[in-house]
Amino acid sequence: MENFPTLSGTWETKGLSDSWAINPVKQAPFSAGYQQRSKRATFVPQQFVRSIRVMTAADIVLIEDFLTAINDGGDMFVWTDPLSETAYQVFISMSSLPLRFEPDGVNTLFRTTVVFEQANSSETIDGDYGYGLYGAGLYGE
């Protein structure tokens, strides 16, 4: 399993918020006018939205090579959240692909925003590579 590359850029969450990857509650309306609510799954993956700033051209090459190694975002990998220093098994959310690198102040520095989607119910990496919702076929696999 690949590890997300170490970059020289700065990680930020300013103006960004983490959320659930799916709605954890399902609802079914009844003719009497009330709704039945229940838990959708035993595991609700998190989404981590992170901005990387002050990246060099070398960082972009690292990210592009990494994307190739993980089949352009199709494979799960290990990512350590730089804010909490917790390791997660994640995918890059399709909502953030393709990654767009924009100038960050000067012509030689860049920034991008990436949405990481948790792949299994184990928050930290402990050698147990379970598959959570993905292995259960709930995401079309």
N, C-alpha and C positions, 0 to 999 in steps of 0.2 A: 504494500500500500504506500502510495506516494505521500510526501509531506509538503505542505505549502512552503514555497521558498522564503528565505530570510531576505527582507528588502531593506534598503537604506532609508526609505521614506518614513514619514510620520503617520501613525494611525490615528484617526479621529472618529468621533461619533456626534460631533456638534451638529445640531439640527436634524439628526437621524434617530430613529427609534427601532428597537428590536420588537419582534412580535411572534405570534404563532404562525407556522407555515400553512396550517389549515384551521378552519373553524372547529373548535373542539366539541361543539354542541350540535346535535341534529334535532330538528323540530318537525313535527307532523301535525297539521291542523285537523281538528275534528269538527263535525257538523254542528256540534253543540256550542261552538264558538271558542273553545279553549285549545291550547296547543300542548301536545305531549313533548317533553324535552328529555333527551337522554345523552349520555356520553357517546361520542362518535367512535373513539378508539381507546385502547389501553395506553397508547403513547401518542403525544402530540408534539411533533418536532418544532423546534424554535427556529426563527430566522434571525440572523445577526447581520445588521447593516453597518458596514465599516467603510470609511473613506480613507484612502491612502494618498498623502500629499508629499510634495517635495521629492518625487521619484526621479531618478536619472534614466537615461536611455538604456543603461545596463539593466535596471530594474524591469523595464518593459520587456526586454529580451528574455529575462528570467521568467516573467509571467507568461509570455507567449510560448516559451519552451515547455513550461509546466502545463499549460492548457493542452498542448499537443500530447503530453505524456498521460493526461487523464481523459483522453478522447474528447477534447473540446468541452469539458464540463460534465461528461456522461458518467465518469467513475467517481466513487467516493474517495476521499483522502483525509489525512489528518491535518487539522488546522488548530493552532494554539491561539486563542483569543488574547491579543496583546494587552487588553485592559484587565481581564480577570486572571490571565495566565493559566487558564484551564484548556486542556486539549479536548477537541471534539472530532468525531468522524462526521464529515460534512460533504455536501455537493455544492457546487456553485449554482445558485438559483437561475433558472432560465430567464427570469425577469431582468437579470443584470448582464446577460450575454447578447451580443458580443460586447466585451469590455471596451469602453471608450476612454482614450487617454487624452486629456485636455491640458493645454499649457497652464502652469501654476506660477504666475508672476513673471518669470523670465522664460526665454525661449528654450533653455536647456533643462528645465524642470517640468514635471507633469503630475497630474492627479487623476484618480479614478475612484468610483464607488463600486463595491462588491457586496452582493447579498449571499451569505453563506447559509445553507439550509441543513439543519441537523439530520443525520442519516439514521441514527438508531437511538434507543432509549438510554444507553449508557452515556452519561454526561462526560465522564473522563475515560481516557483510553486505558484499559487494563488488560489488553490482550484478547478480550472476548469480542469478536467482530460480528455482533448480531446485526440483524437487518431491519428491525422495527417495522414500520409501515411498508417500506420498499420491498422487503422479502415477502410480505403478506400479499403482494400483488395489488395493493390499493392505489398505486400510482401508475397503473397501466403496464406493469412489468409481467 
